[in-house]
Amino acid sequence: MSVKVNNLKSCIDQFDRAAELLGLDENLKTSLKMPDRELSVEVPLRKDDGTIESFQGFRVQHNNSRGPFKGGIRYHHEVDLDEVRSLAALMTWKTALVDIPYGGGKGGIAIDPSGYSERELERLSRRFFRGIDPVIGPNKDIPAPDVNTNAQVMAWFMDEYGQLHGHTPGIVTGKPIDLGGSLGREAATGKGTAITVRETASKFGVDLEGATVAIQGFGNVGSYAGKFLGEMGCKLIAASDVHGGLHEPDGFDTKALFDYAYENRMIKGCGQGKAITNEELLALKVDFLIPAALGGVIHKMNVNDIKCKFVIEAANSPTTPPASEELFQKGIHVVPDILTNAGGVTVSYFEWVQNLQQFRWEEDEVNEKLERKMVKAFQEVASLSDEKKISLRSAAYMVAIDRVAQAFLLRGV
């Protein structure tokens, strides 16, 4: 079970805690918390049966002190302005933490896309992109996929923008490879998560060979993380998705599990493991627990059940702030989401750079550059955490906020 988390409040609380540790001026703190721009648009849709529905869409641009706004667009019935505000701010801190020249943005439409045809979703996407057209551009704001959007949606976005402004592949990232997408982008968030686990193991003296892992959420991010961790010698003993979980105490054949999940979009029926609930998975005694699905899955009601050595946050906000602090006090380190899942936006940046260069990099080059970015960010966070004797989460926010604050001040007001 997960709990409903006020993501905006959590984001502000974490910002305030880190800003206080940095000793930021109160007026500067206020400026950095406020979004630069918020746009709400009506998105009308003519359905296949001829009827018309209207939806509300949003694009929030949080801060562009360090570069153009960057962030995904999600289609979900719970999308609202506060959620988009919090996610836009998280993108500001995430891009600053891995030191790529972007600011934070986020967008979405309040819709459950499962009840609509592909043609309806295409019409909806194009209408939404025309609605936010005045505030986006390849050097202004670059959207990307998020929950319930994908490479195909980005292709529609790119085409719609191109009809208005001319062919501009750099207007979105996460595109199909044939339309200027980057090699390595699909696996990037999972690969970044695996790199984070490896660096955590190195810092705290854990031998990866045989280290036990449980992954809650074996979708794109979780499955690739499991695949790469298996190649590093880890033993994946539990995994789950929306259809249920599986437990294999002796360790899954991670390649076979990944291949099955990739083909079937579920792990049920893979022929490995015995059924397990999400609650049981979260309470397993493992070295690395990787929540890679929902927010708020580790909270005050179950924090005492957590028996892992490390929580690696591949999802956005899977651990509530009070639970994270309690785990830190118990000696369980939580590697925060703005570090763990930054591989996706990092390779999105690489895609944008390739589009601007009009030159494609080989996948090995993309992966090498991703490795350097993730390792450097982890080492900076770990070093500050040791120096200040604070949690990895507080250290990550301090590194990120300090970079944005310096850029804000250097640009002048």
Protein Blocks (a to p, Z undefined) as FASTA:
>chain_A
ZZdddfklmmmmmmmmmmmmnopafklmmmmmpcfbdcddddddddfkopacdddddddd
fblkloccdddddddfkbcfklmmmmmmmmmmmmmmnopabddddddddddfklpcfklm
mmmmmmmmmmmmmmgcfklbccdddehiafklmmmmmmmmmmmnopafklpghiafknop
aehklmmmmmmmmmmmmmmmmmnopafehpacddehiafklmmmmmmmmmnopacfbdcd
fkbccddfkopafklmmmmmmmnopaehnlpajdddfklmmmpccfbdcdfkbghkacfk
lmmmpcbfbdcdfbghkbcfklmmmmmmnopacddfklmmmmmmmmmmmmmmmmmnopac
dfklmmmmmmmmmmmmmmmmmmmmmmnopafklmmmmmmmmmmmmmmmmnoZZ
